[in-house]
Amino acid sequence: MTNPPSEPPPPTVDEPIAADTLPVRIAAAEAMRRLNHAMVAHETDPELLQRIAREANATAAIVEAGARRQRPIRQMKTQLWQTTPEEGQRLAHFEECMVSGRANPMGIAMQPRRQGDRIVADVNFGAAFEGAPKRAHGGAVAAVMDDIMGYVLLLTATPAFTGRLSISYRAPTPVQTDLVASAWMDRRDGRKVFLVGDLRTAEGDLIAEADALFVAIPRERLT
Ligand SMILES: CCCCCCCCCCCC(=O)SCCNC(=O)CCNC(=O)[C@H](O)C(C)(C)COP(=O)(O)OP(=O)(O)OC[C@H]1O[C@@H](n2cnc3c(N)ncnc32)[C@H](O)[C@@H]1OP(=O)(O)O
């Protein structure tokens, strides 16, 4: 008796989201983020919650039957570091990023752009990101600062991993409020890249400060 032929591995797609698919992926992710925050922030009939569970599970089963997608690492190793972002350009290291990806259905969806030597991002923590009462979760704030610092690396085409990240929480981070995060390079010492940043209200009041050490890596280490 011979073994049955093994199943071929599912096809994987190692590419950024195709341009013609991106708008619909973003629209679907936006709708799901809206629903997530709405469920946390509003009373909901049990019947409606049951319907949400039923329909979400049925939809998930259809999506899970599709070809597997893989992070677009090939693109991260190449194109991401080839061009310096232009002034004001909306940036995305990959659209599924949990902090700044527009196509991540459970992300923060921060919107970073270049402003001179800095990266500046509009951030609004939805209701589902609440930690202490009426305050965004401190870990969510740290994620925003980590991610925005990652964009500063694009300005010098320096792939690097976070080695150390320190946050000083100076004031409560309000949820459902427009905020502004910024980050820039402080100095560099060989592979060690020291970055700083802050999170402020739209009026400019300080909420949190961040400083970090990123350690530069060769692109081949992005796997
Ligand atoms: C690319 C994004 C794509 C694009 C995608 C962007 C995503 C968003 C951006 C967020 C970025 C992340 O969250 S990155 C994910 C979170 N971070 C990680 O997973 C990193 C895990 N840690 C590691 O992989 C490693 O420990 C590294 C890469 C940090 C360092 O390892 P290494 O390459 O072997 O380097 P090593 O020789 O140890 O260290 C080099 C120098 O840095 C110092 N150093 C190393 N680590 C530390 C540390 N934690 N605290 C202090 N100093 C440190 C050493 O003392 C040494 O100094 P000296 O002796 O030379 O003086």
The ligand as a MOL file (V3000), in Angstrom:
LIG
                    3D

  0  0  0     0  0            999 V3000
M  V30 BEGIN CTAB
M  V30 COUNTS 61 63 0 0 0
M  V30 BEGIN ATOM
M  V30 1 C 12.5150 46.5910 10.1110 0
M  V30 2 C 11.1050 46.9860 10.2630 0
M  V30 3 C 10.3100 46.7170 9.0510 0
M  V30 4 C 9.0940 47.5610 8.8610 0
M  V30 5 C 7.9990 47.2150 9.8010 0
M  V30 6 C 7.9270 48.2220 10.8750 0
M  V30 7 C 7.1170 47.7470 12.0310 0
M  V30 8 C 6.8450 48.8060 13.0180 0
M  V30 9 C 8.0340 49.2630 13.8330 0
M  V30 10 C 8.0550 48.6610 15.1810 0
M  V30 11 C 9.3670 48.0060 15.4040 0
M  V30 12 C 9.2300 46.7760 16.2450 0
M  V30 13 O 8.3150 46.6170 16.9690 0
M  V30 14 S 10.4350 45.6290 16.0970 0
M  V30 15 C 9.8430 44.2490 16.9980 0
M  V30 16 C 10.1700 44.3080 18.4960 0
M  V30 17 N 11.5800 44.1160 18.6900 0
M  V30 18 C 12.1340 42.9300 18.5070 0
M  V30 19 O 11.5330 41.9310 18.1920 0
M  V30 20 C 13.6450 42.8630 18.7020 0
M  V30 21 C 14.0790 41.6100 19.4490 0
M  V30 22 N 15.5110 41.6760 19.6880 0
M  V30 23 C 16.3880 41.3490 18.7030 0
M  V30 24 O 16.0060 40.8670 17.6090 0
M  V30 25 C 17.8250 41.5970 18.9640 0
M  V30 26 O 18.0760 41.5630 20.3410 0
M  V30 27 C 18.2710 42.9700 18.3840 0
M  V30 28 C 18.0810 43.0120 16.8660 0
M  V30 29 C 17.5500 44.1590 19.0340 0
M  V30 30 C 19.7880 43.1290 18.6820 0
M  V30 31 O 20.4580 41.9290 18.3910 0
M  V30 32 P 21.7790 41.8950 17.5490 0
M  V30 33 O 21.5050 42.2580 16.1380 0
M  V30 34 O 22.4260 40.5530 17.7940 0
M  V30 35 O 22.6670 43.0360 18.1140 0
M  V30 36 P 23.5860 43.0590 19.4210 0
M  V30 37 O 24.9760 42.7340 18.9800 0
M  V30 38 O 22.9690 42.2860 20.5280 0
M  V30 39 O 23.4890 44.6020 19.8220 0
M  V30 40 C 24.0510 45.6350 19.0430 0
M  V30 41 C 24.2380 46.8110 19.9710 0
M  V30 42 O 22.9410 47.2340 20.4590 0
M  V30 43 C 22.8830 47.0810 21.8860 0
M  V30 44 N 21.5860 46.5380 22.2420 0
M  V30 45 C 20.9490 45.5220 21.6590 0
M  V30 46 N 19.7460 45.2860 22.2330 0
M  V30 47 C 19.6420 46.1860 23.2350 0
M  V30 48 C 18.6300 46.4690 24.1890 0
M  V30 49 N 17.5100 45.7660 24.2430 0
M  V30 50 N 18.8340 47.4740 25.0530 0
M  V30 51 C 19.9760 48.2180 25.0060 0
M  V30 52 N 20.9750 47.9910 24.1020 0
M  V30 53 C 20.8060 46.9960 23.2210 0
M  V30 54 C 23.9950 46.1120 22.2510 0
M  V30 55 O 24.4560 46.3450 23.5710 0
M  V30 56 C 25.0520 46.4790 21.2200 0
M  V30 57 O 25.6870 47.6650 21.6280 0
M  V30 58 P 27.2810 47.8720 21.4850 0
M  V30 59 O 27.9250 46.7100 22.1690 0
M  V30 60 O 27.5240 47.8500 19.9930 0
M  V30 61 O 27.5310 49.1850 22.1200 0
M  V30 END ATOM
M  V30 BEGIN BOND
M  V30 1 1 1 2
M  V30 2 1 2 3
M  V30 3 1 3 4
M  V30 4 1 4 5
M  V30 5 1 5 6
M  V30 6 1 6 7
M  V30 7 1 7 8
M  V30 8 1 8 9
M  V30 9 1 9 10
M  V30 10 1 10 11
M  V30 11 1 11 12
M  V30 12 2 12 13
M  V30 13 1 12 14
M  V30 14 1 14 15
M  V30 15 1 15 16
M  V30 16 1 16 17
M  V30 17 1 17 18
M  V30 18 2 18 19
M  V30 19 1 18 20
M  V30 20 1 20 21
M  V30 21 1 21 22
M  V30 22 1 22 23
M  V30 23 2 23 24
M  V30 24 1 23 25
M  V30 25 1 25 26
M  V30 26 1 25 27
M  V30 27 1 27 28
M  V30 28 1 27 29
M  V30 29 1 27 30
M  V30 30 1 30 31
M  V30 31 1 31 32
M  V30 32 2 32 33
M  V30 33 1 32 34
M  V30 34 1 32 35
M  V30 35 1 35 36
M  V30 36 2 36 37
M  V30 37 1 36 38
M  V30 38 1 36 39
M  V30 39 1 39 40
M  V30 40 1 40 41
M  V30 41 1 41 42
M  V30 42 1 41 56
M  V30 43 1 42 43
M  V30 44 1 43 44
M  V30 45 1 43 54
M  V30 46 1 44 45
M  V30 47 1 44 53
M  V30 48 2 45 46
M  V30 49 1 46 47
M  V30 50 1 47 48
M  V30 51 2 47 53
M  V30 52 1 48 49
M  V30 53 2 48 50
M  V30 54 1 50 51
M  V30 55 2 51 52
M  V30 56 1 52 53
M  V30 57 1 54 55
M  V30 58 1 54 56
M  V30 59 1 56 57
M  V30 60 1 57 58
M  V30 61 2 58 59
M  V30 62 1 58 60
M  V30 63 1 58 61
M  V30 END BOND
M  V30 END CTAB
M  END
